[in-house]
């Protein structure tokens, strides 16, 4: 069972009910659950969207798009049914926050889905969980059945004339399906390859109908925003970054775990105070701030870095999924880069050539490099390859592979050079033979 | 569908599939869950299972295979009764996932995608399973085991071996 952690600096909004048995519907109701959905039902779509805009809640999947604005893009009139699609295909290395939400607070996901449905005028919401999360899918399925039994879902939700159905769905192992258009393809029973945009899902989405797709954390946050009020929620975070974020501290940190901290919280403080510093008293070498696809940061870059979408963006990386991976001074960056690119090579769906071929060649190059067979020219080749993948694919997976690779090569060039001319890696125990 | 008597699946799974195909606005949406649940029961996606799923959804077998081949959890060959999946992605790697993986290789005497002779275990090195903050983590079928060290490995193996000896069949 995943361990829950706690720190005095935490502001518990989304995690408020964790560890309290709120997966049981009666407990959830006792703790104020489903009141937000009832309020939204009474207030209507305009009010919900205005509130969501005012809350400054931004998409927790990684892109950080303002949630209220996203909802407002859905046309009011539509010949085809509209849908809400909750993205729980959590697969970004370093990220396990949705895991805890599904485990401890599944009704918050359902309630958020209802509210999103009310806002855009959808009658159906889908909650998609990655295939590996079977025990969490079972928890979600029970929660959905309980919500139906109470009349919170169905033809007449909360005794009104409004209909809202929720359907749960399992994936079967695919990182790419976390991309919104690939997610829709998968839910339609197809290979999870991305669609070209435009048209955007808000106009042409699932089964051709207008669709709002939100990350599970975003959706689970929605009822809390309504309950505490948009202004109060926005006030917790930093400028244009409302509320809190579930940061996942992992890697070489003394106290790893998922911590709910205000947006804009200082990264250095997060690692040294919340996380208890680098494990075993070692020195910090680097930090991946928001999941494996975000460019690495050096210790000197995190001194005054507030963890929100804008500040991390300005520092040349991304807040991404909030998965903070801490790397100590005994780690080989070339090996770390190789393991990262191996993941993207495995997960590239093969639809776009720059990504399919690019990740493959990057993996080959880095494997050779790590084994001590690299050449000076390879370092520039890795850069050249990565730069040529950027922005040339249907979906962001190509960028997600190229960006961290560029970061490693730019910031740790010396370490790459140390691997030249057959010199054995100073750190690594796991040197794969280069088969090129 | 009245294919129950002819079905390669158990009556329970058959009726579950009947319900699944009614669940979505478009029947085909049931495909990925059906493939996974079929595999859970049979152990892999056999030709007969693929044929029946195709029939149930009015798809061609080729369509079904094309989709199935995309998803990394789906397989066309039997795995062990207990499929040990060791995550070695970055967060797990930093906390010793490869040492855990090597210990499994040693204890089970098999490598990546190998199956033990008695068919009880198979081993796989997998990508991130969403347990980064409790690393290193593994899944045995769908069960998570987290915060592991290599010393936990013999106990985990013994536990599942006990289960395998206790009751037969999947």
Interface residues (C-beta under 8 A of the other chain):
Chain A: X2 X3 X81 X90 X91 X92 X93 X94 X95 X96 X98 X99 X124 X130 X131 X132 X133 X134 X135 X167 X169 X170 X171 X172 X173 X174 X175 X186 X187 X188 X189 X190 X191 X192 X207 X248 X249 X250 X251 X252 X256 X257 X258 X288 X292 X323 X325 X326 X327 X328 X331 X336 X339 X340 X343 X346 X347 X349 X429 X430
Chain B: X23 X24 X25 X26 X28 X29 X30 X31 X32 X33 X35 X36 X57 X66 X67 X70 X71 X72 X73 X74 X88 X89 X90 X91 X93 X94 X95 X98 X127 X128 X129 X130 X131 X132 X133 X134 X135 X139 X142 X143 X144 X146 X147
